Amino acid sequence: MRSMVGGEPDFPEVGDQLELIYDAQHPGHAVRWTERRSPITVGVAWTSVAALLIAVGTLGALLT
């Protein structure tokens, strides 16, 4: 199977081996394993930023 893959996070070169997740009945719908994990990582990062902003805001309110 040949497929176009996104460049992030590691910018694969032609011929590089990639881990794929796919359904044998629909191999054309394959996704890279790293692409599959990406939304979770982004969600954790945004949640961490939100928690930090809440903590800073709360601390600022307590100190004034």
Secondary structure by P-SEA (a helix, b strand, c coil): cbbbbbcccccccccbbbbbbbbcccccccccccccaaaaaaaaaaaaaaaaaaaaaaaaaaac
